[in-house]
Amino acid sequence: MDLTTWLDVAIGLTLIYLGVSLFVTIINEYIAQKLNMRGRDLYDDLQQLIDDPNVKQALLHYPALKPFFNDQPQETPSYIDTKVLSQLLIGSLSNTATTCNSIKQIKETIDQLPDSALKMQLQSIARTVGDKTEDMVTAVSDWMDRSLTMMGGTYKRNLQIISFCIGLALTVLFNINTITLTETIYRDKELRSAVTAYAVQLSEQTPRESLEKCIKQPELEECKYLNGLTDALRGRNDSLGKLPIGWNNVSLSFEGTAIDIFLASLQHIAGWLLTALAISLGAPFWFDLLNKAVSVRHGMRKPQ
């Protein structure tokens, strides 16, 4: 077998992972919205970032920021404009109108704040900016944006754990075994060609920018090819009908020696775990990888 065969096998597996992970990602988005996971995580991050009670109390007077600094949060928005937050924060530290000459007064107000992580950070920023308030606002906005991005890793880890659990459940429920899939696609030339053709068509007819839209709004017209992939894996259409997915053709007999039964069970468990781990990487990862693999295949194709 040449390298093209192995590339087609990789494309086939990537296509399957994309279809299943897309379904898992949509479930994740639904769970995250229902539990307000992004909003709760953002609320906790802002509490750590702005840890001065007096500053929090001052920011509570702004209706746009009240949900983020209320002591009893209910439905916290999942997004905050760090530019607006920094403007209101700097404005709360100034007793005068925002002018080019008020930066000195703002620095004095920062020095008078009680000791806190926020005070130390604002003092560090104030020492590096110029004499314009706009420079201070921009520097604080950049600091908040970078800090919230780094602190948002907790949300991503939690979402990846949920993805793995949901993916593992679907993997066992529909018997999506990576080891069996690899062997079948490798040996069946007709199936390999059909899966590769489906992958090439999907890659060519679905732009990258449509993926994010389809995760949040799968009913859009531009999502029909991605939805068709999910339906094909579930309904087993003509293109993907021979894929060894499901329990219909799986023998559950326990014939053979104990070692044979143990090895067969181990093979199933290992295949399921590999699939669940792959799915947890998310649909965007597999979509990008599929496009790259299809591009490589086009480059390897022999000229007529």
Secondary structure, 3 states (H helix, E strand, C coil): CCHHHHHHHHHHHHHHHHHHHHHHHHHHHHHHHHCCHHHHHHHHHHHHHCCCHHHHHHHCCCCCCHHHHCCCCCCCCCCCCHHHHHHHHHHHCCCCCCCCCCHHHHHHHHHCCCCCHHHHHHHHHHCCCCCCHHHHHHHHHHHHHHHHHHHCHHHHHHHHHHHHHHHHHHHHHHCCCHHHHHHHHHHCHHHHHHHHHHHHHHHHHCCCHHHHHHHHCCCCHHHHHHHHHHHHHHHCCCCCCCCCCCCCCCCCCCCCCHHHHHHHHHHHHHHHHHHHHHHCCCHHHHHHHHHHHHHHHHHHCCCC
